[in-house]
């Protein structure tokens, strides 16, 4: 394999789950390269994430790398491209947690494209797949992802959001359900983002901003902007542009209203 830089040690420590770091979850020698790609993606370095995934040829890991490629593209607002990778992952998936992971990604793809009927079909498949997955940290991470996607689906169809698991405020600290023990700082930041946005709790969104890795920062600042925080809109644009390759700006802006809002004059090539 060609030598690729590894993510910084401090970022590996907070963006790789504890069960992986201490060897309780072991998917083989090449899994470490996948996790390097995941971390690079969280840091907004999609090109390095992609290069890591390119180096993985273990067929048992291909559904996972397919899903991670889909995630990188989806976070840029490129839902149709993400869907192609998620569908490839679904065709290859034999591991039940991988199958659930891919179905959750496919549901998010459909939400991003506002395809209501397809969204509901995929959500049902994601729930069934997760119900069939064995207990453990890998499944717990998908439980968190499913909660977030269910929240997005609820917003799309006008239903009430799910009950959780969500973080809670205890004075000036946050308390976390046990399922978050399987996650990382990314999972906590995203959950705080959703919880804060649902309850319009600026304190919770401020905690999300403190936790958020680069790829999530723009969404947190955008939620803060929607609550009228001065300067948050500008911060959201800066954060989005910092993780979005210039070559993808116009395509992303054409794909979703949120990306169009963040791209601003860059979408027309004048910024």
N, C-alpha and C positions, 0 to 999 in steps of 0.2 A: 504494500500500500504506500502511496505517496505520503510524505510527512505533512500533516496539517497541524496548525497550532491548536493546543487544547485551550478551553476556556480558562479564565483565571481561577486559581484555587478557591478564593473566597466565594466566587459565584457557583462553583461546583458544590461547595458546602451547603449553600442555601437553595439551590435549584435542582439538586438531585435528591430524591427522597431518602430518608434514613434507612429504610429496608433494603435499598439498593446499595447504599454506601457501606453498610455493614455485612452485606452478603446474604441476607435472608431471602432476597429475591434475586435469582441468578438465571439469566436467559442465555448464557453462553458467552464466549469470548468477545464476540462482536457487539454485544449489547452495550459495552462501554462506549463504543463509537456512536451508537444511536443516541445515548444520553448526552455525549458531547454535542451532537447536532441539536438535540432538544434545548440544551442550555444556550448554544449560540442563537437559536431562534428566539428564546426568551430575551436575549440581549439585543435583539433587533438586527442580528447579523445573518440574514437569511441565506446569503451566498455561502457562508461557511457551514451553516446547517446543511444546505443542499450537498455540499462537497463531502460532508461526513456521511450522509445517507448514501451517496454514490459509492462509497467504499464498503458498504454492507452487502454481501452476497449470500448470506445465510438465508435459505428459503423460509425458515421458520420466523424470521424477523421481517420479511418483506411486507406483510400486512401492516406492521407497526411503522415502518419507514414510509409506506404509502400514506398512512393516516397522518404522519408528521408533515409530509410534504403538503398534504391538503390543509393542515393547520396553518402552515406558513403562508400559503396563498390566501386562505380565508381571512387571516388577520390583516391582509392588505386590501380586503374587500373584493377579491377575485374569486367569487363563489363558484362560477361555472368551471374554472380551471381546477379549483379545489375538489369539486365533485368528481372530475375524471380520476384523480388519484384515489379518492375514497372508494369509488366503484372498483378500481383495480384491487384495492386492499380487501374489499368484500369478497371478490372472486377468489382470493388467495387464502382467506382467513380460515384456519382450522381450530386455533386456540379460542375458547369461548370468550375470554376477556378481550382479545383482539377483535372478535366479531362485534361485541358490544361497543367497543371503542369506535369502530368504523361506522356502525349505525348511528351513533351519537353525532359523529362528524357529518354524516350524510343528512341528518336532521337539521343541523346548523346550516349546511349548504342550502337546503330548501327554504329555511327561514330567511336567509340572506337574499334569496331570489323571490321571496314573498309568494311561494307556491303553497297555498294553504292545504289543499287536499293531499299533495305529496308530503308535506310536512307532517300531517297527522298520521299518515301511513308509516312513515319512517320512524316517528316517535313511538308508535306502538311496537314496531320491530325492535327498536332500541331497548324499550322496557322489557320485552320478552327475552332478548339476548342477555340483558343484565340479570334478570331473574334466574337464568340458567348458568350463570358464571359462578365459579367456586368462591367462597369467602376468602378474604385476604387483602393485603394492601393494594395490589393491582386493581382489584374490583372496587375498593373504596375510592380510589381516584376517579374511577368512572362514575361512581355514585355522585360525586361532586360535579363532574362535568354534566351529567344528566340533569341535575338540579338547575344548573345555569341555562341549559338548552330548554328545559321545561318552562323556565321563566320567560325566555325569548318567545317561545311558542304562545304562551299565555298573552303576551303583549300583541302578538300578531293576530290572534283570533278573538281577543277581548275577554279572556277568562281571568279568574283570579290566579295569582302566582302560587307556586307550591309553598308549603310551610317551611321547607328547609332541607337540609341542615344549613343554618346561617350562624355567623358569629353574633354575639350579644355584647352589650355594653354593661360593664359593672364599674360604676364610677368613672374613673379615667383610664380604665384598662378594658381590654377585650377578652372575652371568654370564648372558647372554641369547643364545639362538640368533638367527641373522640375520633370521629371519622377523619378529622383534619390531621391526626397523627400520621396518616399515610401520605399526606401532601407535602408541599414545599411552600416557600414564601410566595410563589406565584399563585398557588391555590388559595392561600389566605388573602392575598391582595384582591384576587378576582371575586372571592366571596364577599369581602368587605365592600367592593365596588357595587355588586348587585344589591347587597343589603342596604347600603347607603342610598342608592338610587331608588329602591322600592319605597323606603320610608322617608325619603327626602331629608336624611340625617347628614348634615354637613360634617359633624364630628367623625362619623364613620367613613365618609369619603376622604377626609383628611388623613385618617389612618391608612386607607387604601393607597393614597398618594405616597405615604412614607414607605410602604411595603413594595409598591409596584416596580417590577423590572421594566426596562425601556419599552418592550413591546406592548405593555399594558398601560403605560403612563398616559398616552393620549386619551384613552377611554375614560380614565379617572378624571383628568382635567376637563374633559367635555361634560361629564356629569356635574362637576363643580360649576362649570360655566352655566349650565342649565338651572342652577340654583342662584345664579347672579353673583358669583364670586368674581371680583374685579381681577382682570388679567388672566383668568383661567382659560378663556377662549384662545388667547394668544399662546398660552402655554400648551394647550392641546394641539394647535397647529404646529408649533415647533417640535413637539414630541412625535407627532405623526410623520412629519417630514424627515425627522432624524432616522426613522426606521424604515421608510419607504424609499426604495431605489428610484432615482429620477426617471428611469426608463419605464417605471410602472405607474407613475403619478396619474397620467392622463387616462390610462385604462382603468385604474381604480376609481377615479372620479366619475367615469362614465358608468360604473357598475352600481354604485350605491350613493344615496343622498348624503350619508354621513361622510364618505370619502370626498364627495364634491364640496361639502362644507369646509372640510379640513384643507383640501388642496387649494382652494381659492384661486388666485390668479395663476398659480403654477399649472393648473389643469389646461390652461390655454397657452402655456409656454411663455407667459409674459412676466413671471415672477423670478 
